[in-house]
């Protein structure tokens, strides 16, 4: 594989980060299936299952999905990779763009350090698995291990409290350019030089400002991994054609940390025990409710209070969300807009609306974000009782992902009783893991929304292959089964 070498720098003072990009590139290039712990293989199989399901659901449930599908069709390209939910094929970069965007449109995708790790890596891997078939399930899982490891480690290198809000980035997209590049270059079997070029070309396309979600959410919020996945595949293709990418994109003077994050990284968090430790195992979670990750902790607190005190929602006078991180506040303000969201994407990005559903029904489902639900007078009345209060005494946790936010919930009843709860973790977190049975039930529910119904036999065949993914000779066969 292509991998042009350059002379090392001379005359500079050595730092802990010297050679960081090259060391990461060597890790990506050398990672093999045999290096993966059994627990990581199982987790990655669950990630594939979960991401495929929520992406197919979005093709029918997200209004912007059809516009993106039509855009991709109009762009043309060699038809080699499937457009999930819609069916038909397009080029690998365009498939990654569409499928990566679908992965976040219903806000039901997995969560962890660095945002939504799977949508930044799986669409890239699947597009290549179809373009270069047959690529085995083991090759797919190894590439996902490389990509998710890079993504998680990039997040762990940033030891600033609430940094994604303070610095204004969505880490899913920001890190997704490099984790997608890592996924592609490992799956393509590049040497370390080729990986380094791929990372450099992907880095040059980097973006992901939170401005897309200030106030009323925009459609761009769901498209983060679409942009990064497309860029990663373009980078991999250009690197294979001999183009040289930017060097030292992690440690350089204008690299990721000095230009975008603007803090000195924890180099040990990024580079420590490469190939021996996989932080994803301790930090990754799955959603059981289809809304922004910052709604999960207050949802869990409300669920606990409902069960513990047999709360009658009709007797609730007010609900106050107290403290949390900047993301908590962003999902509570401006309060009037968050109480009455106009679009499903706004409702999923609203603690008052989403938690009102939880308080009324004890659960939150995909059907709670339909047009009918958005105008449901009972939900809107309950959302109107929600308030937000900052807690100036609360110390912000180090890091920037939604699972760190732990606001308290105070429920005041009409008779004057007040209940308070702070959830230390939510269902689906590593400390409260969900089983494969629940994830498969979620998958079946999600694919039931496919624009063109998928026969139940093919769904069950796909589930069987996903359970045994490490022994599948052609990973693209799973996509064939789920294609409309």
C-alpha positions as CSV (number, residue, x, y, z in Angstrom):
1,X,0.0,0.0,0.0
2,X,1.1,3.6,-0.6
3,X,2.9,5.1,2.3
4,X,5.4,7.9,1.6
5,X,7.9,8.6,4.4
6,X,9.4,11.9,5.5
7,X,12.5,12.8,7.5
8,X,12.0,13.3,11.2
9,X,12.1,16.9,12.5
10,X,15.4,18.1,13.9
11,X,16.2,20.9,16.3
12,X,12.9,20.8,18.3
13,X,12.5,20.1,22.0
14,X,11.0,16.6,22.5
15,X,7.5,16.5,24.0
16,X,5.2,13.7,25.3
17,X,3.2,13.9,22.1
18,X,6.1,13.6,19.6
19,X,5.4,10.9,17.0
20,X,1.8,10.5,18.3
21,X,0.2,10.4,14.8
22,X,2.7,7.8,13.6
23,X,2.3,5.7,16.6
24,X,-1.5,5.7,16.2
25,X,-1.1,4.9,12.5
26,X,1.1,1.9,13.3
27,X,-1.5,0.7,15.8
28,X,-4.2,1.0,13.2
29,X,-2.2,-0.8,10.5
30,X,-1.1,-3.7,12.8
31,X,-4.3,-4.5,14.6
32,X,-5.6,-8.0,13.9
33,X,-8.7,-9.9,14.8
34,X,-6.6,-12.2,17.1
35,X,-5.7,-9.1,19.2
36,X,-9.4,-8.4,20.1
37,X,-10.7,-9.5,23.5
38,X,-13.8,-11.7,23.3
39,X,-15.8,-9.0,25.2
40,X,-14.9,-6.4,22.6
41,X,-15.9,-8.7,19.8
42,X,-19.3,-9.2,21.4
43,X,-19.7,-5.4,22.0
44,X,-18.9,-4.6,18.4
45,X,-21.4,-7.2,17.2
46,X,-24.0,-5.4,19.3
47,X,-23.0,-2.1,17.8
48,X,-23.5,-3.4,14.3
49,X,-26.9,-4.8,15.2
50,X,-28.0,-1.6,16.9
51,X,-26.7,0.8,14.2
52,X,-28.3,-1.1,11.3
53,X,-31.7,-1.0,13.1
54,X,-31.8,2.7,13.9
55,X,-30.6,3.6,10.5
56,X,-33.3,1.7,8.7
57,X,-35.9,3.2,11.1
58,X,-34.8,6.7,10.2
59,X,-35.3,6.1,6.5
60,X,-39.0,6.2,7.2
61,X,-39.4,8.3,10.3
62,X,-37.1,11.2,9.7
63,X,-38.5,13.8,7.3
64,X,-35.1,14.9,6.1
65,X,-34.1,11.3,5.1
66,X,-36.0,11.4,1.8
67,X,-34.3,14.7,0.8
68,X,-30.8,13.2,1.5
69,X,-31.8,10.0,-0.5
70,X,-32.9,12.2,-3.5
71,X,-29.7,14.2,-3.2
72,X,-27.5,11.0,-3.3
73,X,-29.5,9.7,-6.2
74,X,-28.9,12.9,-8.1
75,X,-25.2,12.8,-7.4
76,X,-24.8,9.5,-9.3
77,X,-21.6,7.5,-8.8
78,X,-20.7,3.8,-9.4
79,X,-23.5,1.8,-7.8
80,X,-21.6,-0.5,-5.3
81,X,-23.0,0.2,-1.8
82,X,-26.5,-0.1,-0.5
83,X,-28.6,2.9,0.8
84,X,-30.2,1.5,3.9
85,X,-34.0,1.5,4.2
86,X,-34.5,3.0,0.7
87,X,-32.7,0.3,-1.2
88,X,-30.7,0.8,-4.4
89,X,-27.0,1.4,-4.6
90,X,-24.6,4.3,-4.9
91,X,-20.9,5.0,-4.6
92,X,-19.2,4.0,-1.3
93,X,-18.6,7.6,-0.2
94,X,-22.2,8.6,-0.9
95,X,-23.5,5.5,0.8
96,X,-21.5,6.4,3.9
97,X,-22.8,9.9,3.7
98,X,-26.4,8.8,3.6
99,X,-26.2,5.8,6.0
100,X,-24.1,7.8,8.5
101,X,-26.7,10.5,8.5
102,X,-29.5,8.0,8.9
103,X,-27.8,6.6,11.9
104,X,-28.4,9.7,14.0
105,X,-31.7,11.0,12.6
106,X,-34.0,9.3,15.2
107,X,-31.4,9.9,17.9
108,X,-31.5,6.3,19.0
109,X,-27.9,5.3,18.2
110,X,-25.4,4.2,20.8
111,X,-23.6,6.6,23.1
112,X,-20.2,6.8,24.7
113,X,-16.9,8.6,25.0
114,X,-16.7,10.9,21.9
115,X,-20.4,11.0,21.2
116,X,-21.9,8.4,18.9
117,X,-19.0,6.1,17.9
118,X,-20.7,3.5,15.8
119,X,-22.3,5.9,13.2
120,X,-18.8,7.3,12.6
121,X,-17.3,3.9,11.8
122,X,-19.9,1.3,10.7
123,X,-21.2,3.1,7.6
124,X,-17.6,3.4,6.4
125,X,-16.9,-0.2,7.0
126,X,-20.1,-1.5,5.4
127,X,-19.6,0.7,2.3
128,X,-16.2,-0.8,1.8
129,X,-17.4,-4.3,2.6
130,X,-19.8,-4.0,-0.3
131,X,-17.4,-2.3,-2.6
132,X,-14.5,-4.8,-2.0
133,X,-16.6,-7.9,-1.3
134,X,-16.0,-10.5,-0.1
135,X,-14.6,-9.0,3.2
136,X,-15.1,-11.3,6.2
137,X,-16.9,-10.6,9.4
138,X,-13.6,-10.8,11.2
139,X,-12.1,-8.1,8.9
140,X,-15.2,-5.9,9.5
141,X,-14.9,-6.4,13.3
142,X,-11.2,-5.6,13.3
143,X,-11.7,-2.4,11.3
144,X,-14.5,-1.4,13.7
145,X,-12.2,-2.1,16.7
146,X,-9.5,0.1,15.2
147,X,-11.9,3.0,14.4
148,X,-13.8,2.9,17.7
149,X,-10.5,2.7,19.6
150,X,-9.2,5.8,17.9
151,X,-12.5,7.6,18.5
152,X,-12.6,6.8,22.2
153,X,-9.0,7.5,22.8
154,X,-9.2,10.9,21.1
155,X,-12.0,11.7,23.6
156,X,-10.0,10.4,26.6
157,X,-7.1,12.6,25.7
158,X,-9.2,15.8,26.4
159,X,-9.2,16.3,30.2
160,X,-11.2,19.5,30.3
161,X,-14.5,19.7,32.1
162,X,-17.5,19.9,29.8
163,X,-15.2,20.5,26.8
164,X,-17.6,19.9,24.0
165,X,-19.8,22.7,25.2
166,X,-17.0,25.0,26.3
167,X,-15.2,24.5,23.0
168,X,-18.3,24.2,20.9
169,X,-17.8,20.8,19.1
170,X,-19.8,17.7,18.4
171,X,-17.2,15.0,19.0
172,X,-19.1,12.5,16.8
173,X,-18.2,14.5,13.8
174,X,-15.0,16.1,14.9
175,X,-13.4,12.8,15.8
176,X,-15.3,10.9,13.2
177,X,-13.0,12.1,10.4
178,X,-10.1,10.3,12.0
179,X,-12.0,7.3,13.4
180,X,-13.6,6.8,10.0
181,X,-10.2,7.0,8.4
182,X,-8.8,4.5,10.8
183,X,-11.7,2.1,10.0
184,X,-11.2,2.4,6.3
185,X,-7.4,2.1,6.3
186,X,-7.4,-1.0,8.5
187,X,-10.1,-2.7,6.4
188,X,-8.1,-1.9,3.3
189,X,-4.9,-3.4,4.8
190,X,-2.8,-0.2,4.5
191,X,0.7,0.0,6.0
192,X,1.4,2.7,8.6
193,X,2.5,5.2,6.0
194,X,-0.8,4.7,4.1
195,X,-2.8,5.1,7.3
196,X,-0.9,8.3,8.2
197,X,-1.8,9.7,4.8
198,X,-5.4,8.7,5.1
199,X,-5.6,10.4,8.6
200,X,-4.0,13.5,7.1
201,X,-6.3,13.8,4.2
202,X,-9.4,13.2,6.5
203,X,-8.1,15.8,9.0
204,X,-8.0,18.4,6.2
205,X,-11.8,18.1,5.8
206,X,-12.5,18.3,9.6
207,X,-15.5,20.2,11.1
208,X,-18.3,19.7,13.5
209,X,-19.3,23.0,15.3
210,X,-22.2,22.9,17.8
211,X,-23.7,25.9,16.1
212,X,-25.9,23.5,14.2
213,X,-27.8,22.8,17.4
214,X,-28.0,26.2,19.1
215,X,-31.6,27.1,19.7
216,X,-33.9,25.1,17.4
217,X,-32.0,22.1,16.2
218,X,-31.2,22.0,12.5
219,X,-31.1,19.0,10.2
220,X,-27.3,19.2,10.1
221,X,-27.2,17.8,13.7
222,X,-28.3,14.4,12.4
223,X,-25.8,14.5,9.5
224,X,-22.6,14.7,11.5
225,X,-21.4,11.2,10.8
226,X,-22.5,11.4,7.2
227,X,-20.0,14.2,6.5
228,X,-17.2,12.5,8.4
229,X,-17.8,9.1,6.9
230,X,-17.9,10.4,3.3
231,X,-14.7,12.3,4.0
232,X,-13.0,9.2,5.4
233,X,-13.7,7.2,2.3
234,X,-12.5,10.0,0.0
235,X,-9.3,10.2,2.1
236,X,-8.7,6.5,1.9
237,X,-9.2,6.5,-1.9
238,X,-6.9,9.4,-2.4
239,X,-4.2,7.9,-0.1
240,X,-4.3,4.7,-2.1
241,X,-3.8,6.7,-5.3
242,X,-0.6,8.2,-3.8
243,X,-1.7,11.5,-2.4
244,X,0.2,12.7,0.6
245,X,-1.8,13.9,3.6
246,X,-1.0,16.4,6.3
247,X,1.5,15.2,8.8
248,X,1.4,15.2,12.6
249,X,-2.3,15.9,12.6
250,X,-2.5,15.1,16.4
251,X,0.7,16.7,17.8
252,X,1.4,19.3,15.2
253,X,1.5,23.1,15.6
254,X,-1.9,23.3,13.8
255,X,-3.1,19.8,14.6
256,X,-6.3,18.6,16.2
257,X,-5.6,19.5,19.8
258,X,-4.0,22.9,19.3
259,X,-6.4,24.1,16.6
260,X,-9.7,22.6,17.4
261,X,-9.7,21.6,21.1
262,X,-7.1,24.2,22.3
263,X,-5.9,22.2,25.3
264,X,-2.8,20.2,25.9
265,X,-4.0,16.5,25.5
266,X,-3.4,13.7,27.9
267,X,-1.0,11.8,25.6
268,X,-1.2,8.7,27.9
269,X,-4.9,8.6,27.5
270,X,-4.5,8.7,23.8
271,X,-1.5,6.3,23.4
272,X,-1.3,4.2,26.5
273,X,-1.4,0.4,26.0
274,X,-2.3,0.6,22.4
275,X,-3.5,-2.9,21.2
276,X,-3.7,-4.2,24.8
277,X,-6.4,-2.0,26.3
278,X,-9.7,-0.9,24.6
279,X,-11.4,1.9,26.5
280,X,-14.6,1.4,24.5
281,X,-15.4,-1.6,26.8
282,X,-15.7,0.6,29.9
283,X,-17.3,3.7,28.3
284,X,-19.8,2.5,25.7
285,X,-23.6,2.3,26.1
286,X,-26.8,1.8,24.2
287,X,-30.0,3.8,24.2
288,X,-33.3,2.3,25.2
289,X,-35.0,5.6,24.6
290,X,-34.9,7.4,21.2
291,X,-33.7,10.9,22.2
292,X,-30.5,12.9,22.8
293,X,-28.1,11.3,25.3
294,X,-28.6,14.3,27.7
295,X,-32.2,13.2,28.3
296,X,-31.1,9.8,29.6
297,X,-30.2,10.7,33.2
298,X,-33.3,12.8,33.9
299,X,-35.4,10.1,32.2
300,X,-33.9,7.5,34.5
301,X,-34.5,9.6,37.6
302,X,-38.1,10.2,36.7
303,X,-38.6,6.5,36.0
304,X,-37.2,5.7,39.5
305,X,-39.4,8.3,41.2
306,X,-42.6,7.1,39.4
307,X,-41.9,3.6,40.6
308,X,-40.8,4.4,44.1
309,X,-43.6,6.8,44.9
310,X,-46.4,5.6,42.6
311,X,-46.6,9.2,41.2
312,X,-49.9,10.1,39.7
313,X,-48.9,12.4,36.8
314,X,-52.2,14.3,37.0
315,X,-51.2,15.5,40.5
316,X,-47.8,16.9,39.5
317,X,-47.5,20.7,39.9
318,X,-44.0,21.2,38.6
319,X,-40.8,19.4,37.6
320,X,-37.4,21.1,37.9
321,X,-34.2,19.9,36.3
322,X,-31.4,21.0,38.5
323,X,-27.7,21.3,37.5
324,X,-26.0,18.9,35.1
325,X,-23.6,20.0,32.4
326,X,-23.8,22.6,29.7
327,X,-25.5,20.0,27.5
328,X,-28.3,19.6,30.1
329,X,-28.8,23.4,30.0
330,X,-28.8,23.4,26.2
331,X,-31.7,20.9,26.2
332,X,-33.7,23.0,28.7
333,X,-33.3,26.5,27.2
334,X,-34.9,28.5,25.9
335,X,-37.5,26.9,28.1
336,X,-40.6,27.9,26.1
337,X,-39.2,26.5,22.9
338,X,-38.2,23.3,24.6
339,X,-41.7,22.9,26.1
340,X,-43.3,23.1,22.7
341,X,-40.9,21.7,20.0
342,X,-42.1,22.1,16.5
343,X,-40.2,19.2,14.9
344,X,-39.3,15.7,16.0
345,X,-35.6,16.5,16.0
346,X,-36.3,19.4,18.3
347,X,-38.4,17.2,20.6
348,X,-35.6,14.7,20.9
349,X,-33.3,17.6,21.8
350,X,-35.7,18.7,24.6
351,X,-35.6,17.5,28.2
352,X,-39.0,19.1,29.0
353,X,-40.8,17.3,26.1
354,X,-39.0,13.9,26.4
355,X,-39.1,13.8,30.1
356,X,-42.8,14.8,30.1
357,X,-43.4,11.7,28.0
358,X,-41.5,9.6,30.5
359,X,-43.4,11.1,33.5
360,X,-46.8,10.4,31.8
361,X,-46.1,7.0,30.4
362,X,-43.1,5.5,32.1
363,X,-41.3,4.9,28.8
364,X,-40.3,6.8,25.6
365,X,-40.6,5.2,22.2
366,X,-40.2,6.1,18.5
367,X,-43.9,6.8,18.3
368,X,-43.7,9.5,20.9
369,X,-42.1,11.8,18.3
370,X,-44.7,11.6,15.5
371,X,-46.6,14.7,14.4
372,X,-49.6,13.5,16.5
373,X,-47.4,13.2,19.6
374,X,-45.9,16.7,19.1
375,X,-49.4,18.1,19.3
376,X,-50.7,15.9,22.1
377,X,-52.3,18.3,24.6
378,X,-51.5,16.0,27.6
379,X,-47.7,15.9,26.7
380,X,-47.6,19.6,26.0
381,X,-49.4,20.4,29.3
382,X,-46.9,18.3,31.3
383,X,-43.9,19.8,29.4
384,X,-45.2,23.2,30.3
385,X,-44.7,22.3,34.0
386,X,-40.9,21.8,33.5
387,X,-38.3,24.3,34.7
388,X,-34.5,24.4,34.8
389,X,-32.3,25.7,37.6
390,X,-28.5,25.7,37.5
391,X,-26.6,24.4,40.4
392,X,-23.6,26.7,41.0
393,X,-22.1,24.4,43.6
394,X,-22.0,21.4,41.3
395,X,-18.6,20.6,40.0
396,X,-18.5,19.8,36.2
397,X,-17.1,16.4,35.4
398,X,-13.9,16.1,33.3
399,X,-14.8,15.1,29.8
400,X,-17.4,16.1,27.3
401,X,-19.9,13.2,26.6
402,X,-23.5,13.1,27.6
403,X,-23.2,10.2,29.9
404,X,-21.3,12.4,32.4
405,X,-24.3,14.7,32.9
406,X,-26.1,13.9,36.1
407,X,-28.7,16.5,36.8
408,X,-31.2,16.1,39.7
409,X,-34.9,16.0,39.1
410,X,-37.3,17.6,41.6
411,X,-41.0,16.8,41.3
412,X,-43.5,18.9,43.3
413,X,-47.0,17.5,43.8
414,X,-50.2,19.5,44.2
415,X,-50.4,18.5,47.9
416,X,-47.0,20.0,48.6
417,X,-44.9,16.9,48.7
418,X,-41.6,17.1,46.8
419,X,-39.5,14.2,45.5
420,X,-35.9,14.5,44.4
421,X,-33.7,12.0,42.5
422,X,-30.3,12.1,40.8
423,X,-29.6,9.0,38.6
424,X,-26.0,8.0,38.8
425,X,-26.3,5.9,35.6
426,X,-29.0,5.2,33.0
427,X,-30.1,1.9,31.5
428,X,-27.7,0.9,28.7
429,X,-24.7,2.4,30.5
430,X,-21.7,0.1,31.2
431,X,-22.9,0.0,34.8
432,X,-26.4,-1.0,33.8
433,X,-25.9,-2.9,30.6
434,X,-28.8,-4.1,28.5
435,X,-28.9,-7.7,27.2
436,X,-28.8,-9.0,23.6
437,X,-32.5,-9.9,23.8
438,X,-33.4,-6.2,24.4
439,X,-31.2,-5.1,21.5
440,X,-32.7,-7.6,19.2
441,X,-36.2,-6.5,20.2
442,X,-35.2,-2.9,19.5
443,X,-33.8,-4.0,16.1
444,X,-37.0,-5.7,15.1
445,X,-39.0,-2.7,16.2
446,X,-36.8,-0.3,14.2
447,X,-36.8,-2.3,11.0
448,X,-40.6,-2.6,11.2
449,X,-40.6,1.0,10.0
450,X,-38.7,0.3,6.8
451,X,-40.3,2.2,3.9
452,X,-40.5,-1.1,2.0
453,X,-41.3,-4.0,4.4
454,X,-38.5,-6.5,5.0
455,X,-39.8,-10.1,5.1
456,X,-39.6,-11.5,8.6
457,X,-37.5,-14.5,7.4
458,X,-34.8,-12.2,6.1
459,X,-34.8,-10.2,9.3
460,X,-34.3,-13.4,11.3
461,X,-31.6,-14.6,8.9
462,X,-29.8,-11.2,9.3
463,X,-30.0,-11.6,13.1
464,X,-28.5,-15.1,12.9
465,X,-25.6,-13.8,10.8
466,X,-25.1,-10.9,13.2
467,X,-24.9,-13.2,16.2
468,X,-22.2,-15.2,14.4
469,X,-20.6,-12.3,12.6
470,X,-17.0,-13.4,13.3
471,X,-17.6,-16.5,11.2
472,X,-19.3,-14.8,8.3
473,X,-17.3,-15.1,5.0
474,X,-18.9,-12.1,3.3
475,X,-20.1,-9.4,5.7
476,X,-22.0,-7.6,3.0
477,X,-24.5,-10.5,2.9
478,X,-26.1,-9.0,6.0
479,X,-26.8,-5.8,4.1
480,X,-28.2,-7.9,1.2
481,X,-30.7,-9.4,3.6
482,X,-31.9,-6.1,4.9
483,X,-32.0,-4.2,1.5
484,X,-35.4,-3.4,0.4
